[in-house]
């Protein structure tokens, strides 16, 4: 047989009779400015980890507390310049600790965390409507031996709950969700925008606010930057299995 013979190829044709463009030639095509990653908020976000702010309290949902399965207490760091908060797991006796989950049986369960002073300060910082609640999706990261959860406050959904009365006099609760203005008309950020926006500067100094007294003091996240190999295999962190940890 002739090894130099031309190899046969099958061209895919679209329904309109045009030649199909097929798949990507290289992953670098994903970095093009016209490629957007669809926001998780648009994709059935009920079971995704998130935080909900009210004027007097914060609540982490079940998926969020499961990111720290061995801890029921956290500290909250505020990055005012970038309008984000960064959560670290801690022990109950640590300074400024907040109990964000209750241990029932062998698993964490969310709890409503009363934090009037902290929430009031966040609402004032962000210029939020005090009558609304705000939800933000969690970004879980492993930076060396540090595990953190990041919430970008400028990406919160505004949530109103109202009572609607029908013609027959029955009342029904209705939820109205408003998205940030800069989300409209876009599916999400490009990959380059995601890299820039979600990167945490581990050399920065953050502010920790005591949720009881409102006292503010500097706090640093000391973390070993991930190696290139770690970035390849675990770019956004994740929950490692017990076997993986023991190894």
ABEGO torsion letter per residue (X at the ends): XBAABBBBBBBBBBAAGBBBAEBBABAAAAABAABBBBBAAABGAAABBBBBBBAABBBBBAAAAAABAABABBBBBBBAAAGBBBBBBBBAABBGBBBABBBBEABBBBBBBBBAAAAAAAAAAAGBBAABBBBBBBBBBBBEABBBBBBBAAABBBBBBBBBBBAAGBBBBBBBBBBBAAABGBAEBBAAAAAAAABBBAABBBBBBBAAAGBBBBBBBBBBBBBAAAAAABAAEEBBBAAAAAX
